[in-house]
Amino acid sequence: VVDMAAEGGSREDRWTLAGATALVTGGSKGIGYAIVEELAGFGARVHACSRNAAELEQCRRRWEEKGLHVTVSACDVSVRADREGLMSTVRQTFNGKLDILVNNAGQLLVKPTVECTADEYSKVMATNLESSFHLCQLARPLLVHAGGGSIINMSSIGGSIGFVGSAIYAITKGAMNQLTRSLAAEWAPNKIRVNGVAPGFITTDMIKDVRI
């Protein structure tokens, strides 16, 4: 353990995101909520989205009370038009520049594979994978305009190992891992870093009632 005081100051003194701009999808709950607070706590201006406008506004008020610079807008990332509207809002909010994109929004489906419907397959694919791919496309001009930036794709250990009853979810996360690798190689010349984070089980609203 490093004693930060002994090393010359607190973590905040040694690291700052002041002046940076960030978009976090699925920012009203769980991991996304924590990411918003962490980025804003280090000085970044953050825009957060989720499907539930009322819930998102409650979050915004809590962040405002903490002195965090966070703007919000409702968006269902599974809908292409919503994603385009979200990026238009971000473009206007941050004057055409974006430093950080966090593709965090996701949907978990735990169900025997033979019982999964075509609609469920399409919905999970659109929410978890298609949205990340499209938002990366939409964000790229803003990241380039900022002189480069960072994309963080929230994957899962489910993208690398098998769990009973989560085939569709696992497919999306495995594909997200490959999307991350591909874009990291392709966009490196534009100074855009692309990384994936693959958590294990974390007790958030999304999985608190799941039994695997």
Buried (B, 14 or more C-beta within 10 A) or exposed (E): EEEEEEEEEEEEEEEEBEEBBBBBBBBBBBBBBBBBBEBBBBBBBBBBBBBEBEBBEEBBEEBEEEEBBBBBBBBBBBBEEBBBBBBEBBBEBBEEBBBBBBBBBBBBBBBEEEEBEEEBBEBBBBBBBBBBBBBBEBBBBBBBBBEBBBBBBBBBEBBEEEBEBBBBBBBBBBBBBEBBEEBBEEBEEEEBBBEBBBEEEEEBEBBEEEEE
